[in-house]
């Protein structure tokens, strides 16, 4: 009997560490995800504002292609960031609504706890769309910046 108590205590300690570490990593991912979104929105918006100011400074620049291309890429970056935020919101809202319905069904004893958890796990996405939108925004900023810098240096 003592051996089982010892094993249970060890399992409980391990589970506590696993849950603590899980929470730490989740919070880090969430925090840095928010920072990434803020960065992408800020840099692309700043690039767009700077380019618009630059374009408005003279008729010669207004006719030039590089500032227009740079502005296009900053705009693509802003739109990608906006879609990333909207997609994340819709995903979280869908998960929460489905979770609420499943918990209510579980409480009505329509299915057991393991089914509740497995249904929730099945709904979680792999995050590929979020990453594609985020990297599209980042690369759009980089391309817009490079076009703007090259256009400025070559004029």
N, C-alpha and C positions, 0 to 999 in steps of 0.2 A: 504494500500500500504506500509506503514511503517513497518508493521509486516513482510511482505515478504522480505523486504530489510534487516531487522534484522536477520531473519532466514537464508538468503543467506550469510550474513556476518559471522554468526556463523558456517555455513556449510563450508565456505571458510577457516576459521581459523582451523577448525577441519581437513579438508583435507590437509592443509598445514602441520599440526603437523603429521598427518598420513604419508604423503610423506617423511617428514624429518626423522621420526623414521624408516620408511621402508629403507631409504637410509643408515642410521646408521647401522642397523642390517645386511643389505646386505654387507656393507663394512667389518664389523666384521667377518661375515661368510667367505667372500672371503679371508681376511687376515689370519685368523686362518687355513683355508683350505690349503693355501700355506705353512704356517709354519708346519703344520702336514706332508705334503708331503716331505718337506725338512728334517724334523726330521726323518721320516721313512727311507728315502734314506741314510741319513748320518749314522744313528745308525746301520742299516743292513750292509752298506758298511764297516763301522769301525769294526763291529764284524767279517765280512768275512776276512778283512785284518789281524786283530789280530789273528784270528784262523789259517790262512795260515802261518803267521809268526811262530806261536806256533808249527804247524805241521812240519814245516821245520827245527825246532831247534834240533831234534834228531830222530834217526831211531826208537826208542822205541815208541815215541809219534806218529810217522807216521803210525805205525801199530795199534794204539789204535782206538777203535770205537767212543768214545765220541767226539773227535775233528772233526771227519768226519761228525757225525750227526749234531753237532753244525753248521758246515760249510753249510751243506745241508739246515738247517732252515734259516740261514742268506741269502742264495741264494734264497730260496723261498720268503723271505721278500723283497729282491731287485726286483725280477721278479714281485711280486704283486704290488709293488710301481710303477714299470715301466708300468704295464698294467693299473693301476689307472690313471696315467698321460696321457697315450695314449687314454684311454676311455673318460676322461674328455675333451681332445682336440677334439676328433671326435664328441662328443656330442655338444660342443659349435659350432664347424664348421657346423654341420648339422642344428642347430637352426638358426645360422646366415644366412646360404644359403636359408633356407626355409622362413625366415623373409624377406629377400631381394626380393624373388620371390613374396611373398604375398603382400608386399608394392607396387611392380610394378603392380600387378593385381588390387590392390585397386585403384591405380592411374589411371588405365584404366577403372575404375568403374565397374569391374567384380563382386565386392562384397562391402558391406558397412563396416564402421569402426568396428561395433560390431562383424562382422564375422572375420575381420582381427585379433581382439584381441582374440576371442574364438579359432581360429585356432592356434594361438601362444600358448595359455594356454594348449591346448590339446597336444602339442608337448613336453612340459616340463616334464622331467622324475622325479621320486620320489627320486632318488639318492641312491637306495638300492645297486646297483652294485658298486658304488663308495665306499660306506661304507663297503661292504663285502671285497673288495680288500684292503682297508685301514686297517681294523681290522685283515685281514689275515696277512698283513705285520707286524703289531704290535705284534700279538701273535706269529708269526714266530720268531721275534727278542727275545721276552721273553723266548720262549722255547729254542732257540739256546743259549741264555745267560745262562739259568739255566743248560742246558746240559754241556756247557763249564765249568761253575763254579763247578758243582758237579764232573765232570771228573777231574778238577784240584785239588779239595780238596781231592778226594779219591785216587789220584795217589801218 
